[in-house]
Amino acid sequence: MVFLFSSRLKPLRQSMNLAQEQLACLLGVDRSTISSYESNMRQPSLDTLWRIADVFGVSTDYLLGRTNHHLPDHIFDL
């Protein structure tokens, strides 16, 4: 299910002009972890997935490829 995660993460990071090191710092992980996520060698824990969604202002469903909507799900509950 996380197969789209790596292809979603890198463009999001680049769209905010963040280096891997900067994103790693925001998430409290090593730069090598971000590299592993982007190369689809590793998958984030649920907690890290939530933090990534918060950093980029997207839903976890978007990160996982379950939807193409960028906005967090709670936006649609209004």
N, CA and C of each residue as an Amber inpcrd file, in Angstrom:
protein
   234
   0.8180000  -1.2000000   0.0000000   0.0000000   0.0000000   0.0000000
   0.8610000   1.2620000   0.0000000   2.0810000   1.1800000   0.4870000
   2.9180000   2.3620000   0.6030000   3.7470000   2.5790000  -0.6640000
   3.4830000   1.8140000  -1.7260000   4.3250000   1.9010000  -2.9030000
   4.3930000   3.2890000  -3.5390000   3.3660000   4.1060000  -3.4110000
   3.4000000   5.4620000  -3.9560000   4.0710000   6.4530000  -3.0200000
   4.3010000   6.0450000  -1.8000000   4.8570000   6.9680000  -0.8160000
   6.1580000   7.5980000  -1.2980000   7.0830000   6.7940000  -1.7780000
   8.3800000   7.3300000  -2.1950000   8.2370000   8.3180000  -3.3530000
   7.3080000   8.0570000  -4.2570000   7.1220000   8.9560000  -5.4030000
   6.3480000  10.2160000  -5.0290000   5.7210000  10.2270000  -3.8760000
   5.0230000  11.4280000  -3.4130000   5.9290000  12.2850000  -2.5190000
   6.7800000  11.6210000  -1.7360000   7.5890000  12.3370000  -0.7630000
   8.6020000  13.2860000  -1.4120000   9.3650000  12.7970000  -2.3490000
  10.4270000  13.6150000  -2.9410000   9.8900000  14.8820000  -3.6120000
   8.8620000  14.7940000  -4.4610000   8.3300000  16.0250000  -5.0650000
   7.7920000  17.0160000  -4.0180000   7.1600000  16.5020000  -2.9670000
   6.6850000  17.3980000  -1.9090000   7.8510000  18.1080000  -1.2450000
   8.8930000  17.3660000  -0.9300000  10.0750000  17.9550000  -0.2930000
  10.6940000  19.0030000  -1.2000000  10.8480000  18.6700000  -2.4630000
  11.4490000  19.6050000  -3.4110000  10.5810000  20.8330000  -3.6370000
   9.2630000  20.6630000  -3.5940000   8.3650000  21.8080000  -3.8070000
   8.4940000  22.8430000  -2.6980000   8.9590000  22.4140000  -1.5350000
   9.1800000  23.3380000  -0.4170000  10.6500000  23.7370000  -0.2930000
  11.4360000  23.3580000  -1.3070000  12.8660000  23.6650000  -1.3210000
  13.5710000  23.1860000  -0.0590000  13.2040000  22.0030000   0.3880000
  13.8390000  21.4140000   1.5620000  14.8650000  20.3790000   1.1240000
  16.0430000  20.4480000   1.7060000  17.0260000  19.3880000   1.5140000
  16.6110000  18.1980000   2.3680000  17.1220000  17.0290000   2.0410000
  16.8160000  15.8540000   2.8500000  17.1880000  16.0880000   4.3100000
  18.3130000  16.7300000   4.5410000  18.7780000  17.0100000   5.9040000
  17.7770000  17.9000000   6.6530000  17.2250000  18.8880000   5.9640000
  16.2560000  19.7880000   6.5990000  14.9740000  19.0450000   6.9750000
  14.4780000  18.2180000   6.0650000  13.2750000  17.4430000   6.3630000
  13.5470000  16.4710000   7.5010000  14.6950000  15.8500000   7.4710000
  15.0630000  14.9240000   8.5470000  15.0460000  15.6310000   9.8950000
  15.5640000  16.8360000   9.9440000  15.5740000  17.6130000  11.1790000
  14.1500000  17.9140000  11.6520000  13.2800000  18.2880000  10.7350000
  11.8860000  18.5790000  11.0850000  11.1750000  17.3470000  11.6450000
  11.5590000  16.1790000  11.1480000  10.8870000  14.9390000  11.5440000
  11.5820000  14.2250000  12.6950000  12.7950000  14.6590000  13.0190000
  13.5350000  14.0080000  14.0860000  14.1020000  12.6540000  13.6910000
  14.5070000  12.5410000  12.4140000  15.1130000  11.3090000  11.9150000
  16.4430000  11.6590000  11.2530000  17.2120000  10.6440000  10.8730000
  18.4710000  10.8630000  10.1610000  18.2070000  11.1670000   8.6920000
  19.1530000  11.8690000   8.0470000  19.0450000  12.1590000   6.6210000
  18.9740000  10.8570000   5.8260000  19.7060000   9.8510000   6.2630000
  19.6960000   8.5670000   5.5490000  18.3110000   7.9230000   5.5620000
  17.5320000   8.2240000   6.5830000  16.1580000   7.7100000   6.6520000
  15.3110000   8.3250000   5.5460000  15.4560000   9.6300000   5.3490000
  14.7150000  10.3000000   4.2680000  15.1390000   9.7210000   2.9240000
  16.4270000   9.5420000   2.7370000  16.9280000   8.9480000   1.4980000
  16.3400000   7.5550000   1.2860000  16.2620000   6.7760000   2.3480000
  15.6790000   5.4290000   2.2530000  14.2030000   5.4720000   1.9070000
  13.4800000   6.4490000   2.4530000  12.0650000   6.6050000   2.1100000
  11.9190000   6.9430000   0.6250000  12.7340000   7.8860000   0.1630000
  12.6150000   8.3520000  -1.2180000  13.0420000   7.3010000  -2.2360000
  13.9100000   6.3990000  -1.8360000  14.3360000   5.3380000  -2.7510000
  13.5420000   4.0470000  -2.5520000  12.4950000   4.1290000  -1.7470000
  11.5810000   3.0140000  -1.4920000  12.2890000   1.8130000  -0.8450000
  13.3420000   2.1050000  -0.0730000  14.0570000   1.0480000   0.6400000
  13.4720000   0.8420000   2.0390000  12.7760000   1.8500000   2.5230000
  12.1920000   1.8210000   3.8650000  10.8500000   2.5060000   3.8550000
   9.9930000   2.1360000   4.7870000   8.6940000   2.7790000   4.9320000
   8.6170000   3.4100000   6.3130000   7.9470000   4.5480000   6.4060000
   7.8630000   5.2220000   7.7070000   6.8980000   4.5120000   8.6540000
   7.1420000   4.7180000   9.9410000   6.1820000   4.2580000  10.9410000
   4.9250000   5.1170000  10.8030000   3.8600000   4.6860000  11.4230000
   2.6180000   5.4520000  11.3790000   2.8150000   6.8410000  11.9760000
   3.5230000   6.9250000  13.0870000   3.7810000   8.2130000  13.7210000
   4.5620000   9.1420000  12.7890000   5.5680000   8.6170000  12.1310000
   6.3620000   9.4290000  11.2020000   5.5250000   9.8310000   9.9960000
   4.6840000   8.9410000   9.5240000   3.7980000   9.2630000   8.4090000
   2.8970000  10.4350000   8.7600000   2.3620000  10.4350000   9.9740000
   1.5220000  11.5620000  10.4240000   2.3170000  12.8610000  10.4600000
   3.5580000  12.7830000  10.9460000   4.3960000  13.9910000  11.0120000
   4.7230000  14.5090000   9.6160000   4.9850000  13.6050000   8.6880000
   5.2580000  14.0190000   7.3060000   4.0310000  14.7130000   6.7170000
   2.8640000  14.1390000   6.9370000   1.6220000  14.7530000   6.4400000
   1.4450000  16.1430000   7.0340000   1.7470000  16.3030000   8.3180000
   1.6330000  17.6140000   8.9560000   2.6200000  18.6220000   8.3770000
   3.8530000  18.1990000   8.1490000   4.8750000  19.0990000   7.5940000
   4.4350000  19.6350000   6.2400000   3.8750000  18.7700000   5.4070000
   3.5130000  19.1760000   4.0510000   2.0540000  19.6130000   3.9030000
   1.2720000  19.4790000   4.9570000  -0.1280000  19.8970000   4.8790000
  -0.9480000  19.0480000   3.9300000  -0.6440000  17.7530000   3.8990000
  -1.3860000  16.8290000   3.0430000  -1.9540000  15.7180000   3.9150000
  -2.8280000  14.9240000   3.3360000  -3.3910000  13.7970000   4.0810000
  -2.4640000  12.5890000   3.9890000  -2.5860000  11.7080000   4.9580000
  -1.8340000  10.4580000   4.8870000  -2.3190000   9.6280000   3.6990000
  -3.5950000   9.7290000   3.3810000  -4.1090000   9.0140000   2.2040000
  -3.4060000   9.4840000   0.9400000  -3.1360000  10.7840000   0.8340000
  -2.4020000  11.2880000  -0.3320000  -0.9950000  10.6850000  -0.3600000
  -0.3160000  10.7070000   0.7780000   1.0410000  10.1650000   0.8380000
   1.0800000   8.6900000   0.4560000   0.0400000   7.9650000   0.8230000
  -0.0080000   6.5330000   0.5400000  -0.5660000   6.1950000  -0.8340000
  -1.0240000   7.2030000  -1.5630000  -1.5520000   6.9610000  -2.8930000
  -2.9980000   6.5230000  -2.9260000  -3.7010000   6.6930000  -1.8010000
  -5.1100000   6.2880000  -1.7600000  -6.0310000   7.3460000  -2.3500000
  -5.5070000   8.5620000  -2.5120000  -6.2600000   9.6500000  -3.1200000
  -5.2830000  10.5900000  -3.8090000  -5.7970000  11.3830000  -4.7230000
  -4.9830000  12.4020000  -5.3700000  -5.2330000  13.7860000  -4.7730000
  -6.1270000  13.8550000  -3.7700000  -6.3950000  15.1190000  -3.0870000
  -5.2310000  15.4340000  -2.1620000  -4.6820000  16.6310000  -2.2900000
  -3.5400000  17.0320000  -1.4730000  -3.9430000  17.4580000  -0.0640000
  -5.1610000  17.9420000   0.0980000  -5.5640000  18.5130000   1.3860000
  -5.8460000  17.4380000   2.4300000  -5.5400000  17.7350000   3.6870000
  -5.8740000  16.7780000   4.7590000  -7.3660000  16.5040000   4.8000000
  -7.7350000  15.3050000   5.2180000  -9.1320000  14.8870000   5.2400000
 -10.0080000  15.7760000   6.1100000  -9.4810000  16.3180000   7.2050000
 -10.3260000  17.1110000   8.1060000 -10.8110000  18.3910000   7.4420000
 -10.1560000  18.8470000   6.3700000 -10.5970000  20.0400000   5.6300000
 -11.9750000  19.7770000   5.0320000 -12.2380000  18.5410000   4.6280000
 -13.5000000  18.2140000   3.9720000 -14.6380000  18.0110000   4.9640000
 -14.3270000  17.9950000   6.2480000 -15.3550000  17.8070000   7.2660000
 -16.0680000  19.1130000   7.6440000 -15.6240000  20.2200000   7.0900000
 -16.2030000  21.5230000   7.4510000 -17.6200000  21.6930000   6.9740000
